[in-house]
Structure formats: structure tokens, C-alpha cells
């Protein structure tokens, strides 16, 4: 896309030829071209040392790039005051980084106060955000960070990052320090929050399952800081760009694809003639194939009813899941054959 286009057409974040080489000759990031659309959640994923966290830190200039250009909303970040730049970008890290001597409410108030808001306005904003991330101010406002669980600390970190209502949110392994059950719950809560807020998010993770579960698109980095593939989760799983991506995604990518493939009404069977006892709990038509299978397995039922709001639209069976998955793979392979989004590093 042309940077001279309208604000709506222009990507929120654009990296052009960005590289980072350290004094000893180590190449952390190699000639990276990458775009993040407005309101998109992009996951950067790859093995340790591949440059994904370095890339994230170059966006807000915690690390300065050696080469290339980084733009946020059309503005070159290298020409901006780094302190002012960071105040306009939310930043969430694995270690959370809360001030241990300050209460939770005061931690969340920090950024609005830096912007010159009055204490009363900052306090109201902090309480609103605490409620938004699932922390009742009446219970948590006066606690200190050490009195919180790891998941609760992460929620406070997200609330603080959102306190100035930044258009861009950078997240570096934000859920990596909590146990798997809490991690999935935090992922779900953040995705619901993102639906409401529509921030432009760049999230670094080493976990391919987290990347395909959360990302609108996924950028896979290879060793040496090379961008191996930039695609939607479905295209990444269905059409890996090369052997490295295929190995990194793993041999179970077909199963992972269930989590990113929505139910297709074309593969539903009619409710007529179905015995009520054969049905599990009804699921929404916007659910994924993975969610549908999970209901069948949890309730030990051979099928699950699908509804659109209050209206039942059909029944999904294991055969329907198989048909939907095959159709999704065929669609991806067809796009790839036409030069579609499954290819190496192609952003648009």
C-alpha cells in the first residue's frame, strides 16, 4: 500500500527493510518488510533467538534499528522523541513490570498521571480499566502486586498498558509466565477485550498454538532474523511456505487448523429426525470446529446442535467436521496456487 493513500488505507505499522546487526556482527533481524493493519492482532512467532522480541522493541525504540524505516500511522518513529513515542504505545511484558511498592490502583493510574491528568480523572480511568480486565476495584485496588496471583498481575499489566488509550499495543510473551489453564483463560479474556477495543496489537510468542489461536495474522521468524512467512493462521497451517515453517508448525497442523476454522452452515445436517438424546449442548454458528468437537467429546454425544442467536440452524456431526476441514484446506490451497496470502512474507 502507498503511504500517500488515505489514513484508512495506510497500515498502522510498517517496517521497511528493517535490520539489526550488533557490534560483534550478530544479525538479529534481517531486512524485514512487515505491515500491521489497523485493528489487527499480529503474532510474531519463532524459535529462541530469531529476532521476534528485537523486532517488537525496535517498534517503540527500546532497541534502535541498524537499517530500514519504521512507521506508525505514517510517521517515521526514528524522527520522534522516544519518550513521547513510548507514552503513546501500550507495552506488556512477561515479567509484568509493576511497581512493587505501589498499590494496584496506583500502578494503573501511572500513565494518565504522566499525561497530566488530574488524580480524580486518572483514578476513575484506572477503576474502569480494572473492571474491564476482570479485577473488581473494591477487591483489588488497595492490594500490592505481591498479593496477586500471576494471572492477576498480568491483568493489571494489561490495564496499565491501556490506561492512556493507545492505538498500538505491544506484548512480549504476555501469558508465558502462568500455568496452561490460566494462560488459556487470559487469552480468551484478551481476545474478547480486543473485539471491543479494536487496538492494533503486535504480540510475541514462542508458542505456535497461541499464535494461531490469537492472531488475525501470524509472522513466522526463522533463525537469523529472517521472516519465513506472513499469513493468516488458516493459510499458515494449510500452506506452509517452506520446510522450516512446516517443521515449526509441526505434523499436527491439521489438528491445529480446527481451532481456526469456523463452522460452515453448508456442512450442517437438518434437525429433522434427530433424537434429542443424541445432541450435546448447542453452540453458536460462529464457533470453531475445535469448539464443536470439544462439546461432542465432553458430553459424549455423536453430534452438536448449532444455533444463530435463538434460532437453531442445523446439526454438526463428525462427518460434517471432516467435510468442513477438507473444504477449508482446498480453499487455502486454491488461493496459494493463485499467488494468494499463503506465500512467503507476502503481506497483501
Beta strands, then each sheet from edge to edge (+ up, - down):
strand 1: 13-21
strand 2: 27-36
strand 3: 41-46
strand 4: 67-72
strand 5: 75-76
strand 6: 89-93
strand 7: 168-172
strand 8: 200-205
strand 9: 217-222
strand 10: 226-231
strand 11: 279-284
strand 12: 303-308
strand 13: 311-317
sheet 1: 2+ 1- 4+ 5-
sheet 2: 6+ 7+ 8+ 3+ 9+ 10-
sheet 3: 11+ 12+ 13-
end
